[in-house]
Amino acid sequence: MRSAGGTGKLFSGNASGLSRCACAMAALCLAGAAAAAPSTFGPVIGSALLCRSHLDNAYFYSYLSTAFGPSYKHEGGAYWFKADGNLWGAPVTDIMLSDDTTDLVFVGAVSELAPDKLDEAIRGAVGVRHDATDASAYPMRRSLPGSRIVYFKEKSKIYCAQYKPLPTLR
């Protein structure tokens, strides 16, 4: 529905125009274009990346599939989702989520910032500090809750990994 010439009256657009728009949007999604992040992206994914929430890959798979569509690749024990979002003021392009082939459950993200800049952004936004683990040129950074930031070419990856809980015995 659109407003007619500023009169405040609404009229319906034609159906063929809407279906062309829907087809164009579907084509963009299938072409690998990253979907915009939902408003819950920061609290849900940001908290998981900082190891501030329980990691349940079934829950996160459902969340990411709903938010960004199907994963664009599945390799190395992880599903990869294209994302167009920001966490702590840092651009995020990809989200990785563990499958069930490893002993770990993990959530990770690729950021456009270098690890030291990502650490500064996180510290400024939420106060969590990632300290370098050694004095090398490309050190891994680790927070007290257990999240890690590592170099990924000129970018960085941040992730939280935890061992899977044992199944409950009945």
Beta strands, then each sheet from edge to edge (+ up, - down):
strand 1: 2-3
strand 2: 10-11
strand 3: 35-36
strand 4: 73-75
strand 5: 78-87
strand 6: 90-98
strand 7: 104-111
strand 8: 131-132
strand 9: 141-142
strand 10: 148-152
strand 11: 155-163
sheet 1: 1+ 2-
sheet 2: 3+ 5+ 4-
sheet 3: 3+ 5+ 6- 7+ 11- 10+ 9- 8+
end
